[in-house]
């Protein structure tokens, strides 16, 4: 029965899928009619079952080591899964592959995939288990270097030296005579102890990509204005594109702008960066971008202004010249302002295209705004002092009449209620009248009409209530006296 299961496992690994980089995984399968399992769950289930089975049976399963290594690369290469379940399956599978009875995969990795010729960086290689544990004694050889176009650069096998303190293999890249650019490095791992070959799997050859960077030399940079295609230039100036040098040129629509320069690698080969752009920016912020073509010898661009008048929207004036040269392997990429060009173009015809509207900076609303200057109304002319005093007297006249009336009538407190309840209402009534008088004063000193009316509405209700109770008590008292 165990033999049947072993054969089924071998058949199962015969259906495993793979990528070109040596990664292996089990394809998505329907476990039943409703539940769907992705490649992470499916591969994790196989690893869990196969390693558990291998731990309890005698003998070794006939599974190729490169497929175990490919499964390890699959779980290491998926990064951070999108769900907690997939993350658990990833970690559990790697822990099972870290120590199993089939094959323990050894992973080759590069601490840095960018090597600088300027800094004379060393090629460093680490070989560890999936969780970073130290590998058994082994040798790492660089057997082949391929260019970005899969062209063979070198096939001389170079053995990497081993740094025991840092657990890293290293090799100087200077003797390899490789230039700047992208390369594929093919490594071969060999276990020193033959007994370890039944325990560990290295996968044979491993391929890693690196980028070699360096300083690019810029030579024979020239810019000028010419009258014809033959190149009889009226003014030619040499440029140092690695320094901040600027030129001042002038041209009309019958002339041409010429720019040329050469780029070479540290080994003296012609270098073609990913981007070489010449930008002309008008003083009105209208920009024009041109790709500078390159040949086997140099980069050269010729702008015929006669054929570009419509593209330039017939805009005469000052143009800023900017040259942009950049590449991932170029340590001295630059964006250089070459200078200014005073361009004289003919007048635009009636149906000529208009310059496009300039885009509004979306961050402009967050910048400091222009200060708002408030213009206050000029105060109205005040009346003469005599008129103000006369108006104040008229305002105070009713109050004065009220005081005179009180003096003529006299103050009579004999009818003031003696009982506590009516006395309290009578006192509140007089306090309310005093509050109305105070509100009258505040109206002229501080308050406005609407605020005064609001307060007066509350005081009015209060006065009606306490006044009604006070006058009712006095009326009842007078009626009882007449009856008696």
C-alpha positions in Angstrom: 0.0 0.0 0.0 2.9 2.4 0.9 4.5 1.6 -2.5 1.2 2.6 -4.3 1.2 5.9 -2.4 4.9 6.5 -3.4 4.1 5.9 -7.0 1.1 8.3 -6.8 3.3 11.0 -5.4 5.8 10.6 -8.2 2.9 10.8 -10.7 1.6 13.9 -8.9 5.0 15.6 -9.3 4.9 14.7 -12.9 2.0 17.1 -13.3 3.7 20.1 -11.6 3.8 23.4 -13.5 6.9 25.5 -14.0 8.1 29.0 -15.0 11.2 29.8 -17.1 13.2 30.8 -14.0 13.0 27.4 -12.4 10.0 28.0 -10.2 7.6 25.1 -9.7 4.1 25.1 -8.5 0.9 23.0 -8.6 -1.8 24.3 -10.8 -5.2 25.5 -9.6 -7.6 22.7 -9.1 -11.2 22.2 -8.1 -11.3 20.2 -4.9 -15.1 19.8 -5.2 -17.9 21.5 -7.0 -18.1 24.6 -4.8 -14.7 25.2 -3.3 -11.9 26.7 -5.4 -8.2 26.4 -4.5 -5.6 28.7 -5.8 -1.9 27.7 -6.6 -0.7 28.8 -3.1 -3.2 26.6 -1.3 -2.8 23.7 -3.7 1.0 23.8 -3.5 1.0 24.2 0.3 -1.4 21.2 0.6 1.0 19.0 -1.5 4.1 20.1 0.5 2.3 19.5 3.7 1.1 16.0 2.7 4.3 14.9 1.0 6.7 16.0 3.8 4.5 14.4 6.4 4.4 11.2 4.5 8.2 11.2 4.0 8.7 11.6 7.7 6.9 8.4 8.6 7.9 6.0 5.9 11.2 4.3 5.4 13.3 5.0 2.4 13.5 8.1 0.2 10.8 9.3 -2.1 11.8 9.4 -5.8 11.2 13.1 -6.3 13.7 15.2 -8.3 15.6 17.8 -6.1 15.1 20.6 -8.6 11.3 20.3 -8.1 11.6 20.7 -4.4 13.9 23.7 -5.0 11.4 25.1 -7.4 8.6 24.9 -4.9 10.8 26.7 -2.4 11.5 29.4 -5.0 7.7 29.7 -5.6 6.9 30.4 -1.9 9.8 32.8 -1.6 8.9 34.6 -4.7 5.3 35.4 -4.1 6.1 38.1 -1.6 3.4 39.0 0.9 0.2 37.1 0.1 -3.1 38.9 0.0 -4.9 37.0 2.7 -4.0 35.6 6.1 -4.7 32.1 5.0 -2.2 32.3 2.1 0.3 33.9 4.4 -0.1 30.9 6.8 0.3 28.4 3.9 3.4 30.2 2.7 5.2 30.2 6.1 4.1 26.7 7.0 5.3 25.3 3.6 8.7 27.1 4.0 9.1 25.7 7.5 8.4 22.2 6.2 10.9 22.6 3.4 13.5 23.9 5.8 13.8 20.5 7.3 12.4 17.5 5.5 13.6 14.0 4.6 13.3 14.4 0.8 15.7 17.3 -0.1 16.5 20.5 1.8 16.6 23.2 -0.8 19.6 25.6 -0.8 18.8 29.1 -2.1 21.3 31.2 -4.0 20.8 35.0 -3.7 22.7 38.2 -4.3 22.8 40.8 -1.4 23.1 43.5 -4.1 22.1 43.3 -7.7 23.7 46.6 -8.6 27.5 46.6 -9.1 29.5 49.8 -9.6 32.6 49.8 -11.7 33.5 53.2 -10.2 33.4 51.8 -6.7 35.0 48.5 -7.8 32.2 46.5 -6.1 32.6 42.8 -5.6 30.1 40.3 -6.7 28.7 38.7 -3.6 26.6 35.5 -3.4 24.9 33.9 -0.4 23.8 30.3 -0.3 21.4 29.5 2.6 18.3 27.4 3.4 14.9 29.0 2.9 15.0 30.5 6.4 18.6 31.8 6.1 20.4 29.0 7.9 24.0 28.3 6.9 24.6 25.9 4.1 27.0 22.9 4.3 30.5 23.3 2.7 30.1 24.0 -1.0 31.7 25.7 -4.0 30.1 28.4 -6.1 31.4 29.0 -9.7 30.4 31.7 -12.1 30.3 29.7 -15.3 28.7 32.1 -17.8 27.9 35.8 -18.3 25.1 36.7 -20.7 24.2 40.2 -22.0 20.7 41.7 -22.0 20.2 40.3 -25.5 21.3 36.8 -24.3 24.6 37.2 -26.1 27.4 35.3 -24.4 29.9 37.7 -22.9 32.2 35.1 -21.3 32.3 31.4 -20.6 35.4 31.2 -18.4 34.5 29.5 -15.2 35.5 31.6 -12.1 35.3 30.1 -8.6 34.1 32.5 -6.0 36.1 33.0 -2.8 34.3 32.2 0.5 34.2 34.6 3.5 33.7 32.5 6.5 33.0 35.4 8.9 30.2 36.8 6.7 29.1 33.5 5.2 29.3 34.9 1.7 31.0 34.0 -1.6 32.7 36.9 -3.5 34.4 37.6 -6.7 36.1 40.7 -8.2 34.4 41.8 -11.4 37.2 43.8 -12.8 39.0 40.8 -14.4 35.7 39.8 -16.1 36.0 42.8 -18.4 32.3 43.5 -18.3 31.0 46.9 -19.2 28.0 48.9 -17.9 24.6 47.4 -18.6 22.4 44.5 -17.6 23.7 41.0 -17.4 22.6 37.5 -16.6 25.0 35.6 -14.4 24.9 31.8 -14.4 26.2 30.1 -11.2 26.9 26.5 -10.5 26.8 25.2 -6.9 28.7 22.0 -6.0 28.6 20.4 -2.6 32.0 19.5 -1.3 30.8 16.4 0.7 29.2 13.8 -1.5 27.1 12.5 1.4 25.3 15.9 1.5 24.0 15.3 -2.1 21.3 13.0 -0.7 20.2 15.6 1.9 20.5 18.9 0.1 19.5 20.1 -3.4 21.1 23.0 -5.2 19.3 22.8 -8.5 22.5 22.7 -10.5 22.8 26.0 -12.3 21.2 29.2 -11.0 20.7 32.4 -13.1 20.6 35.8 -11.5 20.3 39.3 -13.2 22.5 42.2 -12.2 23.0 45.8 -13.3 26.6 47.1 -13.7 26.9 50.8 -13.4 29.7 53.3 -14.2 30.6 56.8 -15.1 29.8 57.6 -18.8 32.3 59.8 -20.6 30.8 62.7 -22.6 33.0 63.9 -25.5 32.9 66.2 -28.5 29.7 68.1 -27.5 29.0 71.0 -29.9 26.0 73.2 -30.5 25.6 75.8 -33.3 23.4 77.5 -35.8 23.7 76.7 -39.5 22.2 77.9 -42.7 21.9 74.7 -44.7 22.1 70.9 -44.5 25.8 70.9 -45.5 26.5 72.3 -42.1 28.1 75.7 -42.8 27.6 77.0 -39.3 27.6 80.6 -38.5 28.3 79.9 -34.8 29.5 76.7 -33.2 30.3 76.4 -29.5 31.8 73.6 -27.6 30.0 72.3 -24.5 31.1 70.6 -21.4 27.9 68.7 -20.5 29.3 67.5 -17.2 29.7 71.1 -16.0 27.3 74.0 -15.7 28.2 75.9 -18.9 25.7 77.9 -20.8 25.5 79.4 -24.3 23.5 82.2 -25.9 22.4 81.6 -29.5 20.1 83.4 -31.9 18.4 82.2 -35.1 15.6 82.8 -37.5 13.1 80.6 -39.2 15.5 80.0 -42.2 18.3 78.5 -40.0 18.8 75.3 -38.2 20.0 74.3 -34.7 22.6 71.5 -34.5 23.6 69.6 -31.4 25.9 66.6 -31.3 27.9 64.7 -28.7 29.4 61.3 -28.0 28.9 58.9 -25.1 31.4 56.1 -24.2 31.5 53.5 -21.4 34.5 53.1 -19.0 35.8 50.4 -21.5 35.6 52.9 -24.4 32.6 51.4 -26.1 29.7 53.4 -27.5 27.0 53.9 -24.9 23.3 54.3 -25.8 21.2 55.4 -22.8 17.5 54.8 -22.5 16.6 58.4 -22.8 18.2 61.4 -24.6 15.8 64.4 -24.9 16.3 68.0 -26.0 13.7 70.4 -24.6 13.0 73.9 -25.8 10.9 75.9 -23.3 9.5 79.3 -24.4 9.2 82.2 -22.1 5.4 81.7 -22.1 5.9 78.2 -20.6 5.2 76.4 -23.9 7.5 73.4 -24.1 8.7 71.3 -27.0 10.4 67.9 -26.5 12.6 66.2 -29.1 14.3 62.8 -29.0 18.0 63.0 -29.9 18.7 60.0 -32.2 22.0 58.1 -31.8 24.2 56.3 -34.2 27.2 54.0 -33.8 29.4 57.1 -33.5 27.5 60.0 -31.9 24.2 61.5 -30.9 23.1 64.3 -33.2 19.9 66.3 -33.8 19.2 69.0 -36.3 16.1 71.3 -35.8 15.0 72.9 -39.0 13.0 75.9 -37.8 11.3 76.4 -41.2 9.5 73.1 -40.8 8.8 73.6 -37.2 7.1 77.1 -37.2 3.7 75.6 -36.8 4.8 73.2 -34.1 6.3 76.2 -32.3 3.0 78.1 -32.8 4.9 81.0 -34.5 6.1 82.1 -31.0 9.2 84.2 -31.3 11.2 85.1 -28.3 13.6 83.4 -25.8 13.7 79.6 -25.5 15.6 77.8 -22.7 17.6 74.7 -24.0 17.6 71.7 -21.8 19.3 68.3 -22.5 18.3 65.2 -20.5 20.5 62.1 -20.6 19.7 59.2 -18.3 20.0 55.4 -17.9 19.7 52.9 -15.1 23.4 51.9 -15.5 24.7 55.5 -15.9 25.9 56.9 -12.6 26.3 60.4 -14.0 22.9 60.9 -15.6 22.2 64.6 -16.0 19.6 67.2 -16.8 21.6 70.2 -18.1 20.5 73.7 -19.0 22.5 74.4 -22.2 21.6 78.1 -22.4 19.1 80.2 -24.3 18.1 80.6 -27.9 16.7 83.9 -29.2 14.4 82.7 -32.0 12.8 85.0 -34.6 9.8 83.4 -36.3 7.4 85.0 -38.9 4.0 86.4 -37.9 1.3 83.8 -37.4 -1.4 83.7 -40.1 -5.0 83.9 -39.2 -5.7 80.2 -39.2 -2.5 79.2 -37.4 -2.8 76.9 -34.4 -2.9 78.5 -31.0 -0.6 77.6 -28.2 -2.3 75.1 -25.8 -3.6 76.4 -22.5 -1.1 75.9 -19.7 -2.1 73.3 -17.1 -3.0 74.6 -13.7 -0.8 73.5 -10.9 -2.9 71.4 -8.6 -0.8 72.4 -5.6 -1.3 76.2 -6.3 -4.3 76.4 -4.0 -2.2 75.2 -1.1 0.4 78.0 -1.5 0.2 81.4 0.2 -2.5 83.5 -1.4 -2.4 87.2 -2.2 -3.2 89.3 0.8 -6.8 90.7 0.8 -6.9 94.4 1.4 -10.1 95.5 3.0 -11.6 98.9 1.9 -13.6 100.3 4.8 -16.5 102.7 4.2 -15.7 106.3 4.9 -17.6 107.3 8.2 -20.5 109.6 7.6 -20.2 113.2 8.5 -21.3 113.9 12.0 -23.9 116.7 12.8 -22.8 119.8 14.7 -22.5 119.4 18.5 -25.5 121.6 19.2 -27.8 119.3 17.2 -26.5 116.2 19.0 -27.1 117.9 22.4 -30.6 118.9 21.4 -31.4 115.4 20.2 -30.1 113.9 23.5 -32.3 116.4 25.4 -35.4 115.3 23.4 -34.5 111.6 24.2 -34.2 112.3 27.9 -37.4 114.5 28.0 -39.8 111.6 28.6 -37.7 110.3 31.5 -37.5 113.8 33.0 -41.3 114.0 32.7 -41.6 110.7 34.5 -39.4 111.9 37.3 -41.4 115.2 37.6 -44.7 113.2 37.7 -43.3 111.1 40.6 -42.3 114.2 42.5 -45.8 115.8 41.9 -47.6 112.7 43.0 -45.4 111.9 45.9 -44.2 108.5 47.0 -46.9 106.6 48.9 -45.9 103.3 50.4 -48.9 102.7 52.6 -50.6 100.7 49.9 -47.5 98.5 49.3 -48.6 94.9 50.0 -47.7 93.5 53.4 -48.2 89.9 52.7 -45.1 88.0 51.6 -46.5 86.7 48.3 -48.0 90.0 47.0 -45.0 91.9 48.4 -42.6 89.7 46.4 -44.6 90.3 43.1 -44.7 94.0 43.8 -40.9 94.1 44.3 -40.4 92.1 41.1 -42.7 94.5 39.3 -40.6 97.5 40.3 -37.3 95.6 39.5 -38.7 94.8 36.0 -39.5 98.5 35.4 -35.9 99.4 36.5 -34.6 96.7 34.1 -36.6 98.2 31.2 -35.1 101.6 32.0 -31.6 100.1 32.2 -32.2 98.4 28.8 -33.3 101.7 27.4 -29.9 103.2 28.4 -28.0 100.2 27.1 -29.8 100.6 23.7 -28.2 103.9 23.2 -24.8 103.0 24.6 -24.1 99.5 23.4 -27.0 97.4 22.0 -28.6 97.4 18.6 -32.3 97.5 17.9 -32.8 93.8 17.3 -30.9 92.7 20.4 -32.9 95.3 22.5 -36.2 94.1 21.2 -35.2 90.5 22.0 -34.4 91.3 25.6 -37.5 93.5 25.8 -39.8 90.7 24.7 -38.7 88.6 27.7 -38.9 91.5 30.1 -42.4 92.4 28.8 -43.8 89.0 29.5 -42.2 89.1 32.9 -43.7 92.5 33.7 -47.2 91.5 32.5 -47.2 88.5 34.8 -45.9 90.2 38.0 -47.7 93.4 37.3 -51.0 91.6 36.8 -50.6 89.8 40.2 -49.6 93.0 41.9 -52.5 95.1 40.5 -55.0 92.3 41.2 -54.0 92.2 44.8 -54.4 96.0 45.1 -57.8 95.8 43.4 -59.0 93.1 45.7 -57.7 95.0 48.7 -59.5 98.2 47.6 -62.8 96.2 47.0 -62.7 94.7 50.5 -62.2 98.2 52.0 -65.2 99.6 50.2 -67.4 96.7 51.3 -66.3 97.1 54.9 
